[in-house]
Amino acid sequence: MSAVPAVERLTLAKAINLGLRAALEEDPKVLLMGEDIGALGGVFRVTDGLQKDFGPDRVVDTPLAESGIVGTAIGLALRGYRPVCEIQFDGFIFPAFDQITTQLAKVRYRSRGRLSLPVVIRVPYGGGIGAVEHHSESPEVLFAHTAGLRVVTPASPADAFTMIQEAIASPDPVLFFEPKGRYWDKGDVDRGFSYGSATGEGLDRARVARAGTDLTLVAHGPTVATALRAAQAAAADGTSIEVVDLRTLSPLDTATVVASVRKTGRCVVVHEAPVLYGTGGEVAARISEECFYSLEAPVLRVGGFHSPYPVARLEHEYLPSLDRVLDAVDRALGH
């Protein structure tokens, strides 16, 4: 049997699949639950082949009932299991909103720390696939606002592979938002990371995806790739942009963002969710509190509009495009 290469070039979807496989192999208490995740492998084929190898008792095809999926996972977690639920599309999560925010998020606090619920909820989110509302939502900030939940999102296959294993190892409930429009993006993945070394503590740090000196672009999930493209385009005009990938929205790694903005003096925040009451507002507030005397321009935000997600033909107008990001960069540099 040939050895697994230390570094492989994988899609983001395949990296998550391999991370799930590693957790299933290492811990018999890990199980997967979701609609069509078994024989079909999920609508995006992220769980492809896992039911065949681990059986229907550990990779469970559930009824179309999101509240029931999460409620069952809570009961399993209380009995010592580590369930990983898949919500088929982002907009389908709302029938489970009550279970997530009033039960899953609060049991540890309610029990004074005696009980923990190591439940992971995987949520394919964001646009870029030509689908309408309920299939292209970005509801991450609704859960980041809820105390007791970790909210994380990988932007690269490398992070997807390690972060899904860290999420499953975490003693806290984790909302794991997967940028579905980036499922087929490829990147190098170090297969040397194993679930057995995961502690859950790697979910609270942002990363500097590209170093720069003139302006900080803060992004997460699907918009990290857009930010990196913007930085590359700006470099051709002599502008050095630093890109910070938040990776985690709750807890938010303020220190990494602040260190970058103190260096560059300017910041633009990009996300697909509507700008109004979005992640960008929280990031901008923290920057103004911590970096007021370092700022040379207001913190600007680029994101979706305060409207329901549009039909496929208008999707490109709604999502933060390269041109919209570069326009915000020019405005920030113009101050």
LOKETI-601753 format. One record per residue (C-alpha): x, y negated, z negated. Coordinates in pm, whole numbers, plus 50000, padded with zeros to 5 digits. Each point is the difference from the previous one (the first is absolute). Layout:
! LOKETI-601753
XYZ/...
This chain:
! LOKETI-601753
500005000050000/501554966950107/500514972849740/497784969350006/501994969950134/500814974549730/498654971850216/497235004150256/498204975750227/496325003249913/496724981850046/498494984049692/497155025550010/502415029450011/502044985249715/496894999249780/499175035550105/503455012049894/499784980749672/496675016749923/501485033850092/502944994649764/497644992049711/497785030150074/503035022950007/501504986549679/496924997249776/497095025150006/497834973849827/500104977650307/497015003650229/498554980350290/496374990550050/498204982050279/497695000650298/501325021950286/503545001349855/500195037950014/499545018550328/499894967550199/502984984549819/498164966949950/498844975750267/503594987350033/501505035049954/501974988849695/499185032449814/500495022150305/501085035449913/499754996049622/496825020249947/501415028150213/503095002049780/498504992749656/496435013050035/496534984449967/500174999349619/502864974750009/499134981250318/496294995449958/497534989050267/497414979849811/496474988350082/499544964850139/499704984649655/502774976349894/498584994649652/499875037649952/503575004350124/501404974849752/497735011449717/501145036050048/503634988550008/499554982149667/498685032049842/502855020450147/502584975149874/498565002149650/500565037750020/503674996350094/499924999450380/501514973850232/497374994750269/500774980350316/496834987150165/499744987650355/497444973450088/499515005650372/499844963050090/500594968749792/496414987850023/498705033249868/501554993949658/497214978049867/497615028249895/502845010149765/500694964549878/498145005449672/501845032449923/503364983750078/499604966849819/497865009449701/501245035349930/503325008350166/501594966449913/498834999349640/500325034549843/503574994949873/499074966749839/496705013549871/501765029849837/502804978449853/502535018350216/499015035149896/498695008650347/501514993350341/498575005050346/502755008150253/497714996250302/501224987650339/497494985850246/501364998350354/498364972950210/500764995250371/499494962550035/500404970250229/499414994150369/501815007250319/497995030250119/497194982350185/497315008749746/497264978949844/499144991849639/500065028949747/502925014050201/502444970649996/499604983949659/502744987549768/498475003249650/503275003649808/499674967649803/496675011549850/501845027949822/503124979949922/497684976949805/498915029449782/502225006349698/501055036249952/500635008450365/503255001050191/499564987650356/502785008350245/500505000650376/502965013350201/501104981850314/502535025250132/500235038050034/502885000249751/497904982849735/496935020850086/501925032349930/501334989349661/497124978249882/497305026650044/502065023249781/500564972449743/496274992750004/499095036349929/502585001649720/498704968349837/497965004149681/497854970650113/497284999950267/501404987750332/498234985150300/502285009750288/499164978250300/501315013950329/500264975950298/498145020650256/501084978050289/503615010049919/499415037549961/501865006850326/502934976349939/503245019449961/502934995349765/502855018649830/498975019649691/502405014449744/498545034249922/502375003449705/497474983749766/497975026549818/496764998949805/501855015549708/502004967949958/496994976950030/499004981749684/497434975050124/502294971649894/501064992050356/496644984050078/500604965949847/502734985350220/499924979550317/502825002650253/501834975350217/499415014450346/502194973950172/502344974549844/499834963250095/500654964949875/497514975150152/496555013749912/498405029549821/497305020450172/498035020949749/497945028850138/498685034249910/498815031050181/499124994350367/501274964050014/503595008449905/500715010550359/498484967350124/502164980349755/503145018050118/499134992350362/499514963549905/503384999449827/501675014850306/498334974650230/500954971049771/503615011849989/500244993950374/499334963149924/502544999049718/497565003849709/500895025349729/496915015949845/499985023049699/497215026250001/498735013349667/497855031450008/497894999349683/499425038050003/497884996649685/497184975349938/499365010849643/502284996049820/501344972050219/503804997150009/500214962549949/503735000449926/501025011450350/497764974350169/501154971849771/503695008050055/499474998250375/498044967449996/502484983149767/502625007950264/498034989450309/497764972249863/497125009250232/497465028250008/497275013750227/497785028949882/498415023150258/497245026149957/497135013950205/497374994349732/498134966750004/502134971249874/497254988449762/500665014849653/502605023450154/503395012749887/501594969350153/498224977649752/501415019349704/503505000450148/499824962750075/498864992449645/502865019649845/502514983250230/498704965549907/500295008949630/503525014650024/501584981350295/498444965349995/503304981449997/501495022950267/497214995550254/500614977650299/496545006850151/496585012949890/499535037749998/497995008550312/497755030050060/499145019250317/497265026249995/496555010650105/497054976450009/497114998049753/497695020650215/499085036550050/502525019150206/499314992850368/499275022750294/502995016350169/500284974150278/500554972449744/502325019449768/503124983250138/498524966049908/499335010849642/503255017449909/503144979949913/501864999350331/503634992150068/498984965850136/497964991549688/502865010049770/502574980050200/497674969850000/499895001349618/503795003649993/500364968950218/497634980349777/501905010149686/503334990950157/498564966950117/499544986849646/
